């Protein structure tokens, strides 16, 4: 295969796209950009199974045996391997002037692509705030989600355009803040699922199945999100802490302590975080807030 041309002034739609990594993120973005009319051409993966799946999902995609073949064959390389593999993989390859190279990690700094930059390429980060457990489900959820972008010059403008091309909303993440930005997403992603698992465990304690618990709790979760969307964080907050109902808080602590001391400790930590929101909402006075704080701190 002849090397791709370096196209310093080419628009994103004029460039050929290749993916290093055919996991859930790579497959989702490759499908999204193929369907949006971009030229998704080449891919490589350590796993023959995942690369075969991507080839079946993206018309005309050709799987390469070595990552260098992807780099040599396209103008725009998407590095969608696992976070810890980005730097070593990028450092093992030979890049060209004018080539665009972007990784999709939320926490990894763009400096992991320094070898491509030193070769005269433009480097950046493109991180959709989306769960990628199932690429087909994630593909449907891309529209409307935010993409955290870090880049400079024409690549920054191109990535913002590309985010919008698949229905996403681009935001700029300052250099050095990627890990903090990414950690924030865990509170409404993996940590939210962990909290649901905690709630399901409590339901199972009194005889409900996991499916029954989720059937009951998911509408509450949807209602909570709707309340926050309508009234903001403080305005959407409810519950006994925000009402200053110390008696109910004590009942919760007693029940959780009997069930699992670690569950009680988690409740204490989370409930303390709701106190400032109750004050901001003006349903919790400073006096009642101090009573609640002492109770939650075990004083």
ZIHU-V387934 format. One record per residue. N is the residue number from 1. PHI is phi in whole degrees, -180 to 180 (NA if undefined). PSI is psi in degrees with one decimal (* if undefined). Layout:
# ZIHU-V387934
n=(N & N)
phi=(PHI & PHI)
psi=(PSI & PSI)
This chain:
# ZIHU-V387934
n=(1 & 2 & 3 & 4 & 5 & 6 & 7 & 8 & 9 & 10 & 11 & 12 & 13 & 14 & 15 & 16 & 17 & 18 & 19 & 20 & 21 & 22 & 23 & 24 & 25 & 26 & 27 & 28 & 29 & 30 & 31 & 32 & 33 & 34 & 35 & 36 & 37 & 38 & 39 & 40 & 41 & 42 & 43 & 44 & 45 & 46 & 47 & 48 & 49 & 50 & 51 & 52 & 53 & 54 & 55 & 56 & 57 & 58 & 59 & 60 & 61 & 62 & 63 & 64 & 65 & 66 & 67 & 68 & 69 & 70 & 71 & 72 & 73 & 74 & 75 & 76 & 77 & 78 & 79 & 80 & 81 & 82 & 83 & 84 & 85 & 86 & 87 & 88 & 89 & 90 & 91 & 92 & 93 & 94 & 95 & 96 & 97 & 98 & 99 & 100 & 101 & 102 & 103 & 104 & 105 & 106 & 107 & 108 & 109 & 110 & 111 & 112 & 113 & 114 & 115 & 116 & 117 & 118 & 119 & 120 & 121 & 122 & 123 & 124 & 125 & 126 & 127 & 128 & 129 & 130 & 131 & 132 & 133 & 134 & 135 & 136 & 137 & 138 & 139 & 140 & 141 & 142 & 143 & 144 & 145 & 146 & 147 & 148 & 149 & 150 & 151 & 152 & 153 & 154 & 155 & 156 & 157 & 158 & 159 & 160 & 161 & 162 & 163 & 164 & 165 & 166 & 167 & 168 & 169 & 170 & 171 & 172 & 173 & 174 & 175 & 176 & 177 & 178 & 179 & 180 & 181 & 182 & 183 & 184 & 185 & 186 & 187 & 188 & 189 & 190 & 191 & 192 & 193 & 194 & 195 & 196 & 197 & 198 & 199 & 200 & 201 & 202 & 203 & 204 & 205 & 206 & 207 & 208 & 209 & 210 & 211 & 212 & 213 & 214 & 215 & 216 & 217 & 218 & 219 & 220 & 221 & 222 & 223 & 224 & 225 & 226 & 227 & 228 & 229 & 230 & 231 & 232 & 233 & 234 & 235 & 236 & 237 & 238 & 239 & 240 & 241 & 242 & 243 & 244 & 245 & 246 & 247 & 248 & 249 & 250 & 251 & 252 & 253 & 254 & 255 & 256 & 257 & 258 & 259 & 260 & 261 & 262 & 263 & 264 & 265 & 266 & 267 & 268 & 269 & 270 & 271 & 272 & 273 & 274 & 275 & 276 & 277 & 278 & 279 & 280 & 281 & 282 & 283 & 284 & 285 & 286 & 287 & 288 & 289 & 290 & 291 & 292 & 293 & 294 & 295 & 296 & 297 & 298 & 299)
phi=(NA & -68 & -61 & -69 & -74 & -83 & -125 & -62 & -107 & -75 & -76 & -57 & -75 & -85 & -89 & -90 & -107 & -134 & -120 & -101 & 116 & -119 & -80 & -66 & -69 & -60 & -63 & -62 & -69 & -62 & -64 & -61 & -76 & -63 & -69 & -86 & 93 & -84 & -92 & -84 & -117 & -128 & -154 & -140 & -149 & -67 & -103 & -64 & -67 & -69 & -67 & -66 & -64 & -64 & -61 & -76 & -97 & -118 & -58 & 81 & -71 & -113 & -87 & -105 & -80 & -137 & -61 & -62 & -66 & -69 & -58 & -73 & -104 & -136 & -96 & -136 & -105 & -103 & -97 & -119 & -81 & -64 & -53 & -69 & -91 & -61 & -60 & -59 & -66 & -62 & -75 & -89 & -113 & -104 & -110 & -120 & -59 & 85 & -76 & -99 & -135 & -133 & -105 & -117 & -85 & -78 & -99 & -75 & -70 & -64 & -59 & -62 & -99 & -60 & -64 & -66 & -67 & -64 & -82 & 102 & -88 & -106 & -122 & -166 & -123 & -142 & -125 & -72 & -81 & -152 & -86 & -117 & -65 & -135 & -57 & -67 & -69 & -62 & -60 & -69 & -91 & -64 & -59 & 97 & -82 & -90 & -119 & -83 & -120 & -131 & -170 & -134 & 57 & -64 & -69 & -59 & -64 & -65 & -68 & -64 & -63 & -71 & -61 & -67 & -65 & -109 & 83 & -97 & -110 & -77 & -129 & -95 & -103 & -64 & -57 & 93 & -109 & -65 & -65 & -66 & -57 & -69 & -61 & -61 & -68 & -66 & -69 & -114 & -121 & -57 & -69 & -64 & -65 & -63 & -67 & -61 & -63 & -62 & -64 & -62 & -62 & -67 & -64 & -66 & -62 & -104 & 101 & -79 & -83 & -61 & -64 & -65 & -64 & -65 & -62 & -84 & -87 & -64 & -62 & -64 & -62 & -61 & -65 & -63 & -64 & -65 & -64 & -67 & -63 & -83 & -121 & 86 & -64 & -68 & -65 & -87 & -79 & -138 & 111 & -70 & -65 & -64 & -82 & 78 & -87 & -64 & -62 & -69 & -59 & -63 & -61 & -60 & -62 & -64 & -66 & -70 & -62 & -72 & -80 & -168 & -56 & -69 & -65 & -66 & -64 & -64 & -60 & -58 & -64 & -71 & -63 & -60 & -71 & -85 & -60 & -60 & -70 & -65 & -65 & -63 & -75 & 70 & -103 & -125 & -77 & -61 & -65 & -68 & -61 & -67 & -61 & -64 & -60 & -61 & -65 & -70 & -85 & 73 & -93)
psi=(127.6 & 148.7 & 146.3 & 151.9 & 149.4 & 128.0 & 77.5 & -27.3 & 6.1 & 145.2 & 165.1 & -35.7 & -17.9 & -16.0 & 151.1 & 136.7 & 138.4 & 151.2 & 128.4 & 100.1 & 122.8 & 35.0 & -158.6 & -39.6 & -47.6 & -44.8 & -42.2 & -48.6 & -36.9 & -43.5 & -43.5 & -45.0 & -32.3 & -44.9 & -24.8 & 3.4 & 10.2 & 161.0 & 77.3 & 113.0 & -43.4 & 154.9 & 153.2 & 146.3 & 150.7 & -22.5 & 119.8 & -30.1 & -48.1 & -36.8 & -35.3 & -37.5 & -44.3 & -40.4 & -33.5 & -17.9 & -23.2 & 108.5 & 132.2 & -1.8 & 134.9 & 128.5 & 132.3 & 153.5 & -22.1 & 143.4 & -30.3 & -30.4 & -33.3 & -47.7 & -41.6 & -19.9 & -4.3 & 166.3 & -18.7 & 111.3 & 127.4 & 120.0 & 103.3 & 32.7 & 177.2 & 156.3 & -48.5 & -17.8 & -11.6 & -55.1 & -52.9 & -40.6 & -48.1 & -35.2 & -16.8 & -3.9 & 161.2 & 124.5 & 169.3 & 151.9 & 140.0 & -8.9 & 144.2 & 131.7 & 122.1 & 134.4 & 163.8 & 24.1 & 141.1 & -35.5 & -23.7 & 131.9 & 151.5 & -21.1 & -17.7 & -18.6 & 23.2 & -33.1 & -37.3 & -39.1 & -42.0 & -26.1 & -1.8 & 10.0 & 170.3 & 133.0 & 154.7 & 176.9 & 141.4 & 103.5 & 104.7 & 131.3 & 83.0 & 148.6 & 135.1 & 40.8 & -36.3 & 115.8 & -37.0 & -39.8 & -43.6 & -36.9 & -40.9 & -27.0 & -2.7 & -41.9 & 122.5 & -13.9 & 160.7 & 144.5 & 122.7 & 120.4 & 135.3 & 119.7 & -180.0 & 156.8 & -137.6 & -28.6 & -38.0 & -47.9 & -38.9 & -42.7 & -36.1 & -42.1 & -40.3 & -34.5 & -45.5 & -29.7 & -24.4 & 20.6 & 13.1 & 165.7 & 112.4 & 140.5 & 152.3 & 127.4 & 119.1 & 146.0 & 135.2 & -10.9 & 10.1 & -40.7 & -40.3 & -44.6 & -45.7 & -39.4 & -36.9 & -34.9 & -25.9 & -26.7 & -25.7 & 11.7 & -103.3 & -39.9 & -33.3 & -40.7 & -38.2 & -39.1 & -38.6 & -39.6 & -37.7 & -45.1 & -40.6 & -39.5 & -36.3 & -40.8 & -39.5 & -26.6 & -33.8 & 25.6 & -4.0 & 152.6 & 166.2 & -40.1 & -40.4 & -39.8 & -46.1 & -36.8 & -32.5 & -36.8 & -30.9 & -40.0 & -34.6 & -41.6 & -45.4 & -40.9 & -37.8 & -46.0 & -38.0 & -39.8 & -42.3 & -40.8 & -32.2 & -41.3 & 0.5 & -179.6 & -55.7 & -42.4 & -29.2 & -5.4 & 137.9 & -173.7 & 174.2 & -32.4 & -46.7 & -29.0 & -12.6 & 23.5 & 82.8 & -32.1 & -42.0 & -38.3 & -42.8 & -40.4 & -42.4 & -46.6 & -41.5 & -45.5 & -42.9 & -35.9 & -36.6 & -29.6 & -50.6 & 113.4 & -32.8 & -36.4 & -37.6 & -40.0 & -39.8 & -42.6 & -45.2 & -46.6 & -43.4 & -41.3 & -37.4 & -33.9 & -19.0 & -15.3 & -49.8 & -32.1 & -35.3 & -40.2 & -44.3 & -34.2 & -15.4 & 25.1 & -6.5 & 117.1 & 161.9 & -36.9 & -47.4 & -33.6 & -39.6 & -37.9 & -46.3 & -43.7 & -46.8 & -39.3 & -44.7 & -30.4 & -4.3 & 29.7 & *)
